[in-house]
Amino acid sequence: MQAPDWIWFVFIFAFGCCVGSFLNVVIYRLPRDKSLVKPGSACPSCGRHIRFYDNIPLISWLVLAAKCRYCKSPISPRYFIIELITSLVFIGLFYLYFYTDFREGIPPFSAGGWIVYLLHIIMLAAFIAASAIDMELWIIPLSICWFVTVVGLIGSS
């Protein structure tokens, strides 16, 4: 039995939000030579650990009114924007590949098209991170360039 279309769109939107949340970690930490894994998320102003319920993509930023729960310092709108853009790009590409005539050369989702889609959203996520870092610091970390190159080579084989 096949899942209804709306379930796919909700799942991909939520997945895109989560990837966007991780991209915010990449955007902040990668150019500052900090680990992407440890320590957990913390407020840049007061340093307090951000609890899981304050780290829900899109929702937490809105519920907390773009402020830290503890010190009330503002949280950049970039966090919300990156999460939203990533989820919309993921949904847009999914729709374009699997619900329009644009999919020439792309097999249906269940027949391997998901691999093409996955490779493309990985590269687009890296481009979103590179763009945000470049807009803020006027640099693009070489590690992102190498990552996209490797993903592209894997996808071309």
Order of alpha helices (4+ residues) and beta strands (2+ residues): alpha-alpha-alpha-alpha-alpha
